Amino acid sequence: MLTGLLIYRIILPVPSADLPLTGEANTVVFQADGYGGPIRMQMVLTNTGSIQQLQVLTHQETAAFVTQLDTFLAQFRQKTGIDDQEPGREIDVMTGATVTSRAITQAVAATLHQQPARKDPLPLLPLLLSATLGLSALAALLLGNRILRGLVLLSALFLFGLAHRSIFSILQIAGIQTGHAPALFAAPWWWISFVLALVPALILGRLYCSSLCPFAAIQELLAKIQRIPRKQFTPAAETDRRARKIKYLVLLALLTLTLVLGHLSVADIEPYITFFTGRGTWPVWSLLILVLAAGTFFFRFWCRYLCPAGAFIGLVARFARWKIQSTPACTGCHVCLAACPVNALEAEGSFVQAETAECILCGHCLKICPQKCLHLTATQARPASGTQKQRRAVPSPVAPEQTWLLPVFLLLSVLLLTLGVMYNIYQSTSTAATAESATPDKSEHLKKELLDMGLTLHPAKYWKP
């Protein structure tokens, strides 16, 4: 009975009120629901109830969390109570890891106060703002209003990127895959970006990539700035076709590694996360600089060739019912093919259709069509028999063709992606080894507690007074 009580006291998230704190220090192991999933933690309390030590045993968080962890946890030492109502007032949150900081603060406060963690209210304001932006993006597409689309992009940049740093990411896909997703109310922006990315993709295609992705806004701003001195380049058609497959290979590799290794930080290589949080490893910082440089030469370089999150949205968009395609009134002039900035349109005779996995729904083709015969429709038209698929039949007025620069940027990017993944694997394994060595031996802890109570170990290996 005594052994059972002591084990109960060691492993439960909240110390039992029926078992008073005794001895010089008391260890409590508990759990917080972080951004990347459950975080197992250990807290050592003095006999006066103040925090002597707080450490993380296991977690699924990214580099933004690990690099600031020691400084963050040091704030809890010597405290006997934590106010979890306003995280950031008493305990400073970690930059780029606000959700996890809030979750740890609330879990520590609940453990100290011996009461369940406070439930967050329904996030009505985030839901309202996000729904407004989503509907505005849809309206911009249906109306062909490029000004409205630009305003939505800028709003998404400030709301999802700068204000809340919540961007759809490969980390969310890997989190769902491994079962390490945060609770809905604990991280509403996490789930909002997830829904905004995938639900429209099932119906219309890549609406998120079109108007709701903050990094898309940055890349399009780069494109507009670059057009002042000269037009951007367009890659050779065959090079472009092959290069677009890279992002699917990146997606497959990252999901496989996170599943095999069981740690989300392995996939933390997306440069836009570093751009908006200011946190990242040196390979990812290097990749960010390279991607921004490449984006001045090639329209949406990261989106078209390397983005694993965009690749996943593209796979979902293949099932979209609605798509851009021509009506029988199409004369086959193929002006739209030449104008498409991401080369996502294909023609078979006079029939033109967008490839939903690659089309970013910018709406440029809808506006530029001379006959106004391109529409976003659910009607599945069919081309005339015996025709051959064709892309970019006439020289593009959007950008001059370029052959060698894109492969150079791609090669360097893949190299930095590989280095980033290898660095993350090394960091996650070393962190896991450190946490494992820091995990207390429960048998030794139990032995010490029994000795403190005046019990001795009988040679027959059972305890007696």
NORFEN-V236056 format. One record per residue. SS is DSSP state (A for helix, B for strand, O for the rest). PSI is psi as a letter, one per 40 degrees, with the letter a starting at -180 (* if undefined). Layout:
ss=<SS & SS>
psi=<PSI & PSI>
//
This chain:
ss=<O & A & A & A & A & A & A & A & A & A & A & O & O & O & O & O & O & O & O & O & O & O & O & O & B & B & B & B & B & B & B & B & B & B & O & O & B & B & B & B & B & B & B & B & B & B & O & O & O & O & B & B & B & B & B & B & B & B & O & O & O & O & A & A & A & A & O & O & A & A & A & A & A & A & O & O & O & O & O & O & O & O & O & O & O & O & O & O & O & O & O & O & O & O & O & O & O & A & A & A & A & A & A & A & A & A & A & A & A & A & A & A & A & O & O & O & O & O & O & O & O & O & O & A & A & A & A & A & A & A & A & A & A & A & A & A & A & A & A & A & A & A & A & O & O & A & A & A & A & A & A & A & A & A & A & A & A & A & A & A & A & A & A & O & O & O & O & O & O & A & A & A & A & A & A & A & A & A & O & O & O & O & O & O & O & O & O & A & A & A & A & A & A & A & A & A & A & A & A & A & A & A & A & O & O & O & A & A & A & A & A & A & O & A & A & A & A & A & A & A & A & A & A & A & A & A & A & A & A & O & O & O & B & B & B & O & A & A & A & A & A & A & A & O & O & A & A & A & A & A & A & A & A & A & A & A & A & A & A & A & A & O & O & A & A & A & A & O & O & O & A & A & A & A & A & A & A & O & O & O & O & A & A & A & A & A & A & A & A & A & A & A & A & A & A & O & O & B & O & O & A & A & A & A & A & O & O & A & A & A & A & A & A & A & A & A & A & O & O & O & O & O & B & B & B & B & O & O & O & O & O & O & O & O & A & A & A & A & A & O & O & O & O & O & B & B & B & B & O & O & B & B & B & B & O & O & O & O & O & O & O & O & O & A & A & A & A & A & O & O & O & O & O & B & B & B & B & O & O & O & O & O & O & O & O & O & O & O & B & B & O & O & O & O & O & O & O & O & O & B & B & B & O & O & A & A & A & A & A & A & A & A & A & A & A & A & A & A & A & A & A & A & A & A & A & A & A & A & A & A & A & A & A & A & A & A & A & A & O & O & O & A & A & A & A & A & A & A & A & A & A & A & O & O & O & B & B & O & O & O & O & O & B & B & O>
psi=<d & d & d & d & d & d & d & d & d & d & e & i & d & h & i & h & d & e & g & i & h & i & a & d & i & h & h & h & h & i & i & i & g & a & d & e & a & h & h & h & i & h & h & h & i & i & e & e & e & i & h & d & i & h & i & h & d & i & i & f & i & a & d & d & d & d & d & e & d & d & d & d & d & d & d & e & i & e & i & e & i & h & h & e & d & g & h & e & d & d & h & h & i & h & h & e & f & d & d & d & d & d & d & d & d & d & d & d & d & d & d & d & e & f & i & i & i & h & h & i & i & h & g & d & d & d & d & d & d & d & d & d & d & d & d & d & d & d & d & d & d & d & e & f & h & d & d & d & d & d & d & d & d & d & d & d & d & d & d & d & c & d & d & e & f & g & h & h & i & d & d & d & d & d & d & d & d & e & f & f & i & i & i & d & d & d & g & d & d & d & d & d & d & d & d & d & d & d & d & d & d & d & d & d & a & g & d & d & d & d & e & e & h & d & d & d & d & d & d & d & d & d & d & d & d & d & e & d & d & i & i & i & i & h & i & i & d & d & d & d & d & d & d & e & e & d & d & d & d & d & d & d & d & d & d & d & d & d & d & d & e & f & h & d & e & d & e & g & e & h & d & d & d & d & d & d & d & e & h & i & i & d & d & d & d & d & d & d & d & d & d & d & d & d & e & e & d & h & h & f & d & d & d & d & d & e & h & d & d & d & d & d & d & d & d & d & e & d & e & h & d & i & i & h & i & i & i & e & e & h & e & f & d & f & d & d & d & d & e & h & e & e & f & e & i & i & i & g & b & e & h & h & i & i & h & d & d & d & h & e & f & d & e & d & d & d & d & e & h & d & e & f & e & h & i & h & i & e & h & g & i & h & i & i & i & e & i & i & i & i & h & g & d & i & h & h & e & d & i & i & i & i & d & d & d & d & d & d & d & d & d & d & d & d & d & d & d & d & d & d & d & d & d & d & d & d & d & d & d & d & d & d & d & d & d & d & d & e & h & i & h & d & d & d & d & d & d & d & d & d & d & d & e & e & i & i & h & i & d & e & f & i & i & i & *>
//
